[in-house]
Structures are given as C-alpha cells and as structure tokens.
Amino acid sequence: MVRFFLAGIVQGSNPGRETHRQDYRERLKHVLSRTFPGAEVFCPVETNPNSMDYAFVKGAEVFFDLISRAAKYEVLLAYAPEASMGTAIEMWEAYRAGRLVITISPLKENWVVKFLSRKVCSSFEDFEAFATTGEFAKMVDAHLARAAAEGKKA
C-alpha cells in the first residue's frame, strides 16, 4: 500500500489569517483513489481543520509535526499555484528523505519546484492526464522498487 502526503497552499502570500480555498484536496484525493485504490492519503487540513485558530504553542506543535510527517510518506503530492512557504518546507523534507515529490504548479522555473520535484505538472488537467495514462503509477512503482533495491524505506 502506497502512502501519500498531500502538501499544498493554505495561506500562501496572504498577510493575515485568510486562506486559499482547499477544495483542490478533494480533487487530488479523487485522482489518487482511482489511480491507487486502497492507498493511504494524509491530508494536513483534514487533520487540523481549524489550525488558524490554534494558540501559538499548539500551532507550533502541529507545524513541526506536519514537517516531520512529510518526510515519512512514500510520495508527497504538492499543489502550489503560487509560492507557499509551508509547502516548500514539506517538499524539502520529503526530498531530503528520498521520497518521491510530484508537484502541480505553473511555477516550473521556481527552483524549489524545479529541483525538488521528480515531476511537475503545470495544471490539474496535466496531472490528471499523467495519472490517467498510467505514467504516475509507473513512476511510483519505480520509486518503490528502487528504494527496496537499495534496502531503504521508500
């Protein structure tokens, strides 16, 4: 069973407490359930739906826990329609841990997106085509096989 971490924009560049719409997470989970039936999908926003209301200590605990979790799932799927500091940190930690990072973003020349992602899809439509053609599953399978051959957890 493959385990996915859904990274993605929450606050982005908003200077206050306002957040971006999170409905993209359902769309990602739908594609994952079709492509990888039975996969485990961890969604930070589902686990912490009211995180903007957390007190400082609780917020810090959740933040550092999520960063740690990003490095533990075999695949990190990131949605970054614009720069997102939290998503970038999650991508970095997953990359450093040898995880597979797939990113949906028009920011293909952004160095975080470009150098940490094994695959960058410029839009949801591109990502859905990547999954529908079977290329996503092949990439995940190859990553898992490579990690197993190296004696590492994917």
Backbone as a ProteinNet text record, in pm:
[ID]
protein_1_A
[PRIMARY]
MVRFFLAGIVQGSNPGRETHRQDYRERLKHVLSRTFPGAEVFCPVETNPNSMDYAFVKGAEVFFDLISRAAKYEVLLAYAPEASMGTAIEMWEAYRAGRLVITISPLKENWVVKFLSRKVCSSFEDFEAFATTGEFAKMVDAHLARAAAEGKKA
[TERTIARY]
84.5	0	89.3	62.9	138	75.8	163.4	115	151.3	51.5	67.8	48.4	129.3	114.6	69.3	-44.9	-95.2	-43.8	54.6	107	37.7	19.8	-40.2	-66.5	-90.6	-108.7	-225.4	-202.1	-307.5	-316.2	-214.3	-213.5	-147.3	-47.2	25.3	85	63.3	120.2	21.9	-88.4	-183.1	-117.3	-119.2	-50.2	-125.7	-253	-331.3	-366.1	-483.4	-526.7	-611.6	-632.6	-715.6	-640.1	-715.8	-656.4	-711.9	-642.4	-688.7	-794	-876.3	-974	-900.3	-959.5	-895.7	-966.3	-1060.2	-1134.3	-1045.4	-927.7	-836	-796.3	-801.1	-760.8	-854.9	-982.6	-1078.1	-1051.1	-1017.8	-987.2	-862.9	-761.7	-640.4	-671.7	-749.3	-783.6	-863.2	-946.8	-1024.6	-931.2	-835.3	-739.7	-658.9	-615.4	-536.3	-617.7	-744.5	-826.7	-851.2	-859.5	-875.9	-746.3	-634.7	-506.3	-442.1	-464	-403.7	-510.6	-599.8	-705.8	-644.3	-700.7	-652.6	-534.7	-485	-371.3	-411.4	-314	-334.9	-300.9	-391.8	-370.5	-382.6	-274.6	-276.1	-294.7	-398	-428.2	-417.5	-318.1	-298.8	-419.5	-491.6	-606.3	-721.6	-739.2	-842.9	-809	-681.4	-637.1	-642.9	-626.1	-622.3	-710.5	-842.6	-930.5	-938.1	-910.5	-918.8	-782.2	-680	-543.8	-516.9	-586.9	-566.6	-609.4	-689.3	-736	-652.5	-551.8	-470.3	-390.1	-371.4	-281.8	-139.5	-48.7	88.5	154.5	149.8	218.1	158.4	26.4	-40.6	-7.3	-10.4	23.3	164.6	257.6	397.2	411	344.1	349.7	298	185.6	126	217.3	269.7	358.6	477.2	546.7	665.7	629	513	467.1	441.7	377.6	348.9	476.6	573.3	701.3	766.5	761	817.2	742.8	612.1	531.5	559.4	582.8	607.2	723.6	817.9	935.3	911.5	797	772.2	682.7	613.3	524.3	602.1	571.9	647.5	640.6	523.6	504.6	445.9	505.5	449.8	393.5	264.2	197	168.2	231	222	141	55.7	-18.8	26.5	89.6	143.5	111.3	-11.6	-46.2	28.8	82.2	170.6	265.6	362.8	460.2	390.1	438.3	383	497.7	528.3	643.6	627.4	510	488.6	504.1	446.4	457.9	604.5	677.8	819.4	898.3	869.7	940.9	905.6	777.9	736.8	804.4	810.6	877.1	1024.4	1090.2	1231.6	1255.8	1175.1	1193.1	1168.1	1066.2	1039.3	1154.9	1201.4	1313.6	1437.9	1471	1589.1	1577.8	1454.3	1433	1426.5	1446.5	1444.4	1305.6	1207.4	1069.7	1047.1	943.1	905.1	820.1	861.7	787.6	731.2	599	527.1	457.4	471.6	416.9	326	214.8	124.1	142.8	201.4	231.3	266.6	221.7	266.7	408.1	464.3	594.1	709.8	712.9	811.1	955.5	977.4	1113.9	1152.7	1060.4	1091.1	1185.1	1295.1	1395.5	1345.2	1260.6	1205.7	1125.7	1040.2	957.2	1045.1	1132.3	1215.3	1310.8	1378.8	1484.8	1442	1327.8	1283.5	1182.5	1122	1016.8	1073.1	1027.1	1061.8	977.9	856.5	765.9	689.5	677.6	598.1	489.2	365.7	251.1	205.5	187.9	159.1	15.7	-73.3	-213.8	-277.3	-397.6	-471.6	-497.5	-526.9	-553.7	-430	-313.2	-188.9	-167.1	-195.5	-179.6	-276.2	-400.6	-499.8	-460	-405.1	-358.1	-239	-149.2	-33.6	-80.4	-185.6	-240.1	-316.3	-398	-483.4	-402.4	-291.3	-209	-131.2	-129	-54.2	87.9	130.6	267.4	292.7	192.9	206.1	230.2	148.4	163.8	300.2	344.9	476.6	587.3	576.3	677.9	681.3	563.9	557.1	614.1	574	625.5	777.8	831.1	976.3	1046.4	987.3	1045.4	1047.8	937.1	929	1026.9	1037.7	1129.9	1274.8	1308.2	1444.4	1477.3	1384.6	1407.6	1424	1343.4	1354	1488.4	1533.7	1661.2	1778.4	1762.7	1867.4	1856.2	1752.6	1734.2	1681.9	1616.9	1562.2	1411.6	1353.3	1209.2	1186.4	1090.1	1062.5	1028.1
-117.9	0	124.6	213.9	337.6	442.8	522.2	628.6	764.8	852.4	984.3	1093.4	1196.8	1317.3	1426.9	1490.1	1599.2	1732.3	1785.8	1918.2	2018.7	2137.4	2237.2	2368.2	2465.3	2601.3	2611	2679.6	2710.9	2862.8	2926.1	3072.2	3138.8	3075	3136.8	3269.1	3371.1	3503.3	3595.6	3541.6	3624.9	3674.7	3804.6	3857.5	3833.8	3806.4	3785.3	3640.3	3618.1	3482	3419.4	3489.2	3430.7	3320.7	3223.5	3107.5	3092.9	3015.3	2981.1	2871.5	2862.1	2753	2620.9	2524.9	2394.5	2282.9	2318.3	2215.8	2135.7	2185.7	2111.3	1978.5	1971.7	1849.5	1733.1	1760.3	1655.2	1606.7	1698.3	1660.9	1572	1606.8	1523.7	1385.9	1382	1252.3	1165.9	1227.7	1151.4	1085.7	1162	1106.6	994.6	1015.4	913.1	786.4	800.6	680.9	602	669.6	599.9	533.9	600.3	552.6	450.5	469.2	382.7	337.9	247.7	203.3	148.2	189.1	141.3	217.6	317.1	394.4	475.1	499.1	586.6	728.7	820.3	960.2	1044.5	1112.3	1200.2	1343.7	1407.3	1546	1630.7	1718.4	1800.9	1887.3	1934.3	2022.3	1943.6	1819.4	1736	1706	1683.1	1651.1	1773.3	1890.9	2016	2121.7	2099.5	2188.7	2331.6	2351.9	2486	2537.4	2500.4	2532.3	2682.2	2763	2907.9	2962.6	2886.5	2929.6	2872.2	2792.2	2732.6	2839.6	2819	2903.9	2880	2968.2	2963.2	2827.2	2777.8	2651.3	2536	2526.9	2420.6	2433.2	2555.2	2577.8	2533.4	2566.3	2525.9	2373.9	2309.3	2162.7	2100.4	2149.6	2096	2123.1	2243.9	2279.6	2183.5	2164.8	2078.5	1931.2	1890.7	1753.9	1730.2	1826	1810.5	1806.4	1888.2	1886.9	1749.1	1694.6	1561.7	1455	1462	1363.8	1366.6	1484.7	1497.7	1410.1	1386.8	1306.2	1156.7	1118.9	978.2	905.5	977.3	915.5	889.8	781	744.2	850.9	914.5	1012.8	1140.4	1252.3	1381.4	1442.3	1470.6	1533.9	1677.3	1771.8	1913.4	1991.5	2079.8	2173.1	2313.8	2380.7	2514.5	2606.1	2659.9	2750.4	2883	2909.9	3024.2	2981.3	3065.6	3030.2	3003.6	2900.8	2860.2	2813.1	2889.5	2855.3	2720.3	2691.3	2563.2	2446.8	2460.9	2355.7	2335.7	2444.8	2435.1	2359.3	2385.3	2315.2	2166.4	2135.5	1994.8	1924.4	1993	1935.9	1909.9	2004.4	1990.8	1869.9	1857.8	1747.3	1612.6	1605	1480.9	1448.6	1547	1528.3	1478.5	1543.5	1505	1363	1318.2	1182.7	1079.3	1121.5	1028.5	991.1	1070.1	1043.8	1096.4	1047.8	1092.7	1218.6	1326.9	1453.2	1481.4	1492.1	1527.4	1660	1756.3	1889.6	1933.7	1993.8	2058.1	2207.4	2271.6	2413.8	2473.4	2596.8	2666	2724.3	2712.2	2772.5	2679.1	2630.2	2529.9	2578.1	2707.1	2759.9	2801.3	2794.5	2821	2710.9	2746.5	2647	2541.5	2577	2475.6	2373.9	2421.8	2332.7	2252.7	2320.3	2257.7	2150.6	2180	2091.1	1986.3	2007.4	1909.4	1810.4	1841.9	1757.8	1660.7	1537.2	1440	1467.1	1519.1	1550.3	1676.3	1768.2	1889	1889.6	1896.9	1912	2057	2124.9	2267.4	2299.4	2200.1	2223.2	2093.1	2106.2	1986	1896.6	1957.2	1878.7	1796.9	1858.8	1786	1672.4	1699.7	1596.3	1480.7	1512.5	1407.6	1324.1	1386.9	1311.9	1223.5	1274.4	1199.1	1073.6	1087.1	973.2	878.4	932.2	850.8	765.3	817.2	742.1	629	629	525.6	566.5	682.2	727.1	754.3	804.7	831.7	700.4	600.2	470.5	409.1	419.8	367.6	437.5	569.6	644.6	604.2	588.4	546.8	406.5	314.8	177.7	174.2	252.2	255.9	312.4	413.2	471.4	369.1	299.5	199.2	84.3	41.7	-66.8	-23.9	97.1	149.8	155.8	204.9	214.8	74.9	-20.4	-157.3	-218	-194.2	-249	-189	-65.2	-0.5	-33.4	-110.8	-150.3	-38.5	59.9	172.1	167.7	232.8	253.1	364.4	342.4	439.3	571.4
0	0	0	-91.8	-103.4	-11.5	49.6	137.6	77.3	70	11.5	115.9	106.5	188.2	93.2	122.5	39.1	92.3	25.4	59.2	-32.2	16.5	-71	-1.1	-82.6	-35	63.3	171.6	268.2	278.6	333.3	343.8	223.4	167.5	56.4	98.1	19.1	47.8	117.8	165.5	238.4	366.9	391.6	509.7	640.8	633.6	754.5	773.6	827.5	859	749.3	641.7	536.3	462.9	416	350	208.9	130.3	-4	7	-93.1	-97.8	-92.8	-23.8	-5.7	-82.9	-170.2	-243.9	-339.2	-370.2	-455.6	-390.8	-259.5	-189.4	-222.3	-234.2	-272.1	-413.9	-500.9	-639.2	-643.9	-565.6	-560.1	-504	-396	-334.9	-431.9	-512.2	-611	-713.8	-764.4	-861.1	-795.3	-672.5	-603	-579.2	-542.8	-517.2	-645.1	-758.4	-887.3	-931.4	-908	-957	-863.4	-733.5	-631.8	-532.3	-574.5	-481.7	-353.1	-241.8	-113.2	-56.8	-129.6	-80.6	42.2	127.6	243.5	200.7	227.1	191.1	317.3	351.9	467.9	420.8	473.8	439.5	566	572.8	691.9	728.5	628.2	655.6	716.2	674.6	736.4	882	908.2	1043.1	1134.8	1076.8	1153	1085.8	1083.6	1007.4	1061.5	1187	1246	1289	1216.3	1259	1268.4	1192.9	1200.7	1336.7	1408.6	1540.6	1654.3	1624.1	1728.8	1802.5	1932.2	2010.1	1960.2	1995	1944.5	1968.1	2088.4	2120.5	2041.4	2038.2	1962.1	1813.7	1760.3	1619.8	1587.5	1675.4	1653.7	1657.2	1750.3	1758.8	1629.4	1580.1	1457.4	1338.1	1328.9	1218.3	1209.8	1321.5	1319.9	1301.2	1350.8	1327.2	1178.4	1112.9	969.6	887.7	923.2	851.9	866	986.3	1011	931.1	929.2	855.4	705.6	651.8	507.5	462.8	551.5	518.7	537.7	590.8	623.2	523	439.9	341.2	212.8	144.6	24.7	-84.4	-97.2	-203.4	-143.8	-178.8	-143	-270.1	-268.3	-381.3	-340.8	-409.7	-372.9	-475	-424.4	-508.9	-472.8	-568.2	-544.4	-662.5	-665.4	-774.9	-765.5	-647.2	-622.8	-511.8	-481.4	-378.5	-245.3	-176.5	-47.6	39.5	143.2	227	295.7	349.1	416	319.6	201.1	100.4	61.4	46.8	10.6	117.6	244.3	351.9	350.2	329.9	322.7	205.1	91.2	-25.7	3.8	69.2	102.1	192.4	295.4	389.1	320.4	236.6	163.9	68.9	-1	-93.3	-19.1	91.2	169.7	222.8	247	298.6	185.9	62.1	-50.7	-97.4	-63.2	-105.4	-246.5	-307.6	-441.1	-426.7	-491.5	-486.9	-625.1	-630.6	-753.1	-724.8	-814.1	-789.1	-902.4	-863.9	-958.6	-939.2	-1039.9	-1027.1	-1162.3	-1185.9	-1307.2	-1289.6	-1169.4	-1136.8	-1173	-1295.3	-1334.8	-1326.2	-1329.4	-1321.4	-1179.7	-1086	-946.2	-898.1	-834.6	-800.5	-703.9	-610.1	-519	-599.2	-685.1	-767.7	-863.1	-932.1	-1035.4	-981.7	-871.9	-825.6	-723.3	-658.4	-559.4	-615	-727.6	-785.2	-887.1	-880.2	-983.9	-1108.1	-1085.9	-1196.3	-1159.9	-1256.5	-1237.8	-1344.6	-1299.1	-1387.9	-1375.3	-1486.3	-1480.5	-1439.8	-1443.7	-1409.4	-1360	-1306.3	-1265.7	-1385.7	-1498.2	-1618.9	-1658	-1650.6	-1680.1	-1580.2	-1453	-1350.9	-1374.4	-1404.9	-1430.3	-1551	-1654.6	-1771.9	-1733.4	-1653.1	-1603	-1529.5	-1450.2	-1375.7	-1467.6	-1556.2	-1643.4	-1739.8	-1788.1	-1883.6	-1817.2	-1684.2	-1613.4	-1579.9	-1626.4	-1600.9	-1452.4	-1382.4	-1239.4	-1164.9	-1191.7	-1124.5	-1156.7	-1281.7	-1318.6	-1241.2	-1225.6	-1153.9	-1006.4	-947.1	-806.3	-791.2	-879	-871.7	-886.2	-978.5	-998.7	-875.5	-815.1	-693.9	-580.3	-562.2	-455.8	-481.3	-606.1	-640	-617	-655	-636.3	-486.8	-407.9	-263.6	-202.8	-247.6	-196.1	-234.1	-356.4	-402.5	-324	-281.3	-204.2	-55.1	-21.7	116.7	205.3	145.3	220	216.4	312.8	306.5	206.2	116.6	11.5	70
[MASK]
++++++++++++++++++++++++++++++++++++++++++++++++++++++++++++++++++++++++++++++++++++++++++++++++++++++++++++++++++++++++++++++++++++++++++++++++++++++++++

